[in-house]
Amino acid sequence: MVGWLTAEGIIAAEPTDCVLGAESGYAPGPHYTAAVDGPSEWLLELRANGVGVSASRNVFAPLQGEVAPVVCPHCGQVVELEDAATAQLGAQWKPFRDAIKAWLAGGADEVACPACGQVAGSMTGAGSATGRSRSALWGLPSGTGRS
């Protein structure tokens, strides 16, 4: 991933201390605007403005807002993980929580759909995911990152 982003000019080739929470990251490259909705006049002036790369198992979730539903890739069933009345995680969350714990310990991230019963891995939903690699963009204005 780093090689491709460097070749495209989205990030600089040499790591620097431009990210928060990591020893080093990659500063914006000359073509960083290809990865965002629009250029930022102040991004290049920030000390923490780069991309951090992790190649370990991690779980990423939004720190604010509601937990978005997930969709079964087999039958299209929408699974609501949050109770709309209480804004708390509901009973549907437990199989996902258990799968995340198993995945972090080195197992599979498989969850059976409550509607069709088929097992799906590589869980994704709006704003959260499990994955072996990730990018963290620091210093970008809200809404400018592309997924």
N, C-alpha and C positions, 0 to 999 in steps of 0.2 A: 504494500500500500504506500509506504514512504517513497519508494522508487518512482511509482506512477505519479504521485503528487508533486514530487520534485521535477520529474520530466515535464509535467504540464505547467510548471512555474507557479503552482498554487502555494507551495511552501518552499522555504530556502533549503539548500542542500545540507548545510551544516547545523547541527543542534546547538542551541544557546540556552540561556536561563530565562526564557520568555514565557514560561507557563507557571501556574500556581500548583503546588502540591506534587511536583515531580522535579527531579534533578535537572532535566533538560527537555526541550521541545523544539519545534521548528517554527521559526518566524514566518510571517506572510511573505510569499514570493511575489515576483513582479506581476503575476496573473492571478492573484488571490481573488479578484473580483469574479472570476469564473465560478467560484464556489459559494458566492453569497448573492443575495437579491440586488444589492447595490453597494457601491464603494462607500467607505466611511472616511470622512475628512480627518478624524482623530485616531483611527485604529493604529496607524504606523507610529504614532507618538507614544503609545502606551508601552510600558515595560512588559506587562503580561498580555501579550496579544497573539500568542502562537498556538500550535497544535501539539497536544501531548499524545503519545502513542503507547498503548499498553497491549501486550501480547499474552495476558493471563486471563483466566476465567474471572469475569466480573459481572455484576448485575447493575444495570443502570435504570433508574426510575426518577420521575420528576419529584422535586421536593415540595412543590406546591400544587394545589389544584386537585381535581378529582382523578380517581383511577379510571382509566378508559377501559371499555370492554375489549375482549379479544374475540376473534372470529375463527371458527373451525375451518381449516383449509379443505376439509373433505366435504362437509355438507352445508357450510355457510352459516351455521348457527351462531348467533351473537351471544356471548356469555358475559353477562354483567357481573363484574367482580365486586362492585360497591353497591351497598344497599342505598337506594335513592332516598328513602325516608330518613335515614340516620347519617348518611355520608360516611359510614363505617364499612370496612371490608366485610362482605357477607360470606355465607357458607360456601359459595362457589369458589372463593379464593383458596381454600385449604388444599385442593389438589395441585394448584399452581405453586403455592408456598412449599409444599412437600417436594415437588419436582425441582424447584429452584435450589432447595437445600441439597437434594441428591446430586444435581448437576455441579454445584460448587464443590462437592466432595469428590468429583471425578466421574460421576455417573451420567446417565442420559437425562435430558430435559423433556421427558415424555409425559403427556397428560391425555387421558381418555376424554373425548367429547361427551358431555352429559346427554346430548341428543342422539348421536349416531353410534357412540361407543368406540369409534376408531381412534387410534392413538396418533397424536401429532407431536412432533418435536420442534425445536427451534422456535419456541414461543415468541410471538411478537404481538404487540398491541400499540395503540397510539401512545407514544411517550415512554415505553419501557421495552426492554429486550434483554435476552441473555446472549452472550457472544464471546468468542475467543479473542477478538481484537476490537478496538474502539478508537475513536478520535474524540478529543475534547477540545472545543474551540473556546478560547478565552478572549474576552475583550470585545466580542462582536455585539453590536446593538441587537436588542431583542427582535426576533423575527427575520434575521438576515441569514441564518444558517440554512442550508439545504440538506435534505436527507436523501 
